């Protein structure tokens, strides 16, 4: 792959449908813990041990403590220059009749906070809940999410489990339901929402430029999205700290922090007509 920014900028200037696939690397620069790799522990568990249907069935209190901690951390974080560059690019290009869609694996809503409108969150959101009884999904930005979780969720390995009774954990507020809520995120061992996947496929089928930003390209099925686009001859540009297993399939690769490499890549091109 090339690292020639001028070449990329020429392709970018002509693109009408841009798909931007983002992963944890975009949010890491906002100080969001990634939970993959070395520092990926909460207390003595790795995220993979807590983010499963089985873990929630066995110990909903512990899993809610973990997600309450993550929600509280996220409420204090702000979008970084990479999020802002993507949102600004979408706004600017939409005035020119061009489309930008963001397909993200992140559940932190920082793209939304930055102002991105056309967003497909394939792994769900920390700020949505789903009822285990009636299935209702709703946005929820309460802090704390329920009184029993106030002050709970400390990540220190010495912290004792809060062992909150199920009836004091977040409950459904739909008429007369009172079912136990769970985070509306895709857990390990769960399938992605087929409706969202259908929308993603449509976007990937029509895009004429694809950016892969801050993702290791190892989590499936998202790891297949960009190689699929590249296979039909569409230019793909990867912005990541280092090369990934998919790098060789792409036309461009720009190493380094996304907050540094992305803003100049997405800035206004001199050939753009700004009305």
N, C-alpha and C positions, 0 to 999 in steps of 0.2 A: 504493500500500500504506500501511497505518496504522503508526504508531510508538507506538500506545497499549498500554503494558504491561498495564494493568488488563484491557483487552479480551482480550489474548492469554491472560492468566492464567485468565480464565473458560473459554475454549476448552480450555486445558490441563487444567483441573480435571475436565472431563467426558470427556476422551479416554481410550479403552480400549486402543488400539493405536497407539503413537507410533513413527514411523520417523524416525531422525535420520541425515541424509546429511552426512558430514564430508569436508573436503579439507585442503589444505596449511596454510590459515590457522589451523587449530586447533593444529597443531604448531609453527608459526612462533613462537608465544609461549613454547614450551619451548626456543627457540634452535636449532631444526632448520633447516638450510639448505633453501630451497624448490626450488632449481634451475630455477625459472621466473622470467623477468624479469631485471633488471639484474645481480644477483650470481650468476647461474646458471652459473658456470664452475668446472671442476675442471681444474687446470693450464691448457692452452689450449683445452680442449674444453667445449662445452656438453653438458649431460646427454643431449640428443637425439642427439648424435653417438656416445655410448657405450652408451646403453641401447637397443641394437638387436641383432637376431639376426646381422646382417651384421658389426657391430663385434666381436661375440664370436667369430664364425667366423674373422675376420681376425687378431684379437689378443686371445685370451682372457686373457693375463697383464695387459694394460692394463685391461680391463674388470673383472677381479677386483681389481686395485689400487683402482679407483674404488669398488667395492662394499665392499671391506675397510675403506677409509677411512670410508664412510658407516656401516657396522656399528659401528666403533669410536666414532665420534661419538655414535651413538644409545645405546650402552651407558652413556654418561655423562649422558644426559638423563633428566629426570623429567617425569611428567604435570603439566600446569598446571591452574589452577582450572576451565577448561572441560572437560577430560577427567574431572576428579574429580566435577564437577557432574553429568555425564552418567551416570557409573557409580553415583553415589549415588541418582540419580533412578530408575535401573533397579532397584536393590535395593529401594528404598522402595515403588515401584509394584507390583513383583512380589508383595509381601505383600498387596496389595489386589486381586490377580487381574487386574492391568493389565500390558500388555506394552510393553517398549521394545526396539527393535532398532536397532543402529548399522550403517549401511552406509558403509564408509569407502573413500576412494581412497588413503589413506595406507598406506605400507608399513613404518612405524616401530614398530608394536605398542604405542604409548603408550596406546591405549584398553585394551588387554589388561592393561598394567602398572597402569592406574588401577583395574582390577577389573571392566570391562565383560565380561559373559558372552556375551550374544547379539550376536555380531559377524560381519559379512560383509565380508571384506577383498577387494574386487573387483580390486585390482591386485597381490595377493599380499603377501609379507612379506620384509623384509631378513633375517629370522632363519629362513628356510626355504630349503632347497636342492632342486634337482631334477636327477636324473641324465640326462645327454644320451644315455645308452646304454639303461638299463632303465626310465627314467621315474619311478623311486621318488622320492617327495617326503618330506623329513623336516625336523623342527625342528633348528636348529643355533645354539647360543649360544656356541660356542667363541671365545675371544679369545687369539691370532689364530685365524682359521678353519683355517689350516694353517701349519706352521713357516716355509715359504718366504715367507709374506706378513708375518711379524713385522717391525715397524718400517717397512713399506712403505706406499705410498698417500698420501704427503704431497701436499697440493693445490697447493703453490707452483708457479707456471708454469716456474720454472727446474729443477724436479726431473726427473732422467733417468728414463725408463721402466726398471722392474726387469727386464723381459724374462725372466720366470720360465719354465723349460721346462714344457710341458703336464703331464708326469708328476709335477711337484712342486706343481701347483695342486690345489685341493680334489678329492678322489677319492671315488667311491661306496664305501660300506662294506658293501653287500649282498654276500652270499656270492659270492665269485669274480667280481664285476662289474668293479670298479676303473674304471668309466667316469668321464669328466670331469663334475664337478658344475657347475651354473650357478645363479645366484640364482633363486629361485622367485618372480619378479616378472613382471608383464606389460610387455613392452618395446614401444617404438614399432613399429608395423607388425604387432603380434600381436593376436589376438582375445582377448576376455575368456573365462574358463572358462564354458562354457554351463551347467554345473550351478549355479555361483554365481549366474549371471544369472537362472536359473529361480527360485532362492530369493528373489532380490531382487524379481522381478516379483510373486511371491506376497505378499511383505510389503507392497509398494506397493499391491496390490489390496485388502488388508484394512485398511490404516492409516486412522485417522480424524483424524490430525494429522501433519503432516510438518514437520520442521525442517531447514533447509539451513544448515550451519555452516562458515564459513571456506573456501568453495569459489567459484571465479570463474565457475562454470557455463559454462565454454567447452570442457571436455574431454569428448568423447563416448565411450561412450554415457551416462555419469553425468549430463551436462548435461541430458538429457531426463527423468531420473527425477522431479524435483519438478514441472516443467511438466505432466507426464503426470498426476500426482496432483491438481494444481490444476485440470486440465481436467475432472475428474469432480466438482468442487465441494468438494473437501476443503481445509480451511484449510492454507496453507503459510506458515511464518514463516522469513524469511532473517536470519541473524546474520552480518554480514560487515563488513569495514572500510569498504567503499564499495558503491554500487549496482553491479549486474552486468547483463549483457544480459537476464537472466530476471526481474529485480526486478519489472517491471510486471505480471507474471503472478501475483504472490503477494499474499496478504492482508496480511501483516505484513512490515516490514523494520526491523531494529534495527541501526543502524550503530555501529561501534566495535570494540575488541578483544573477541573471544569470551570471553576469561577474565574480562572485566568484565560483559558483557551477559548471558551464559548462566546463571551461578549464581542471580541473582534470578529469572530466567524459569522455572527448573526447581525452585526451592525448594518446600518443602511449602506447599500451598494450604490456607487455613483450613477449606475444606469437606472436606478429605481425612479419611477415617476411618482412624486408625492403630490397629490392633488390638494 
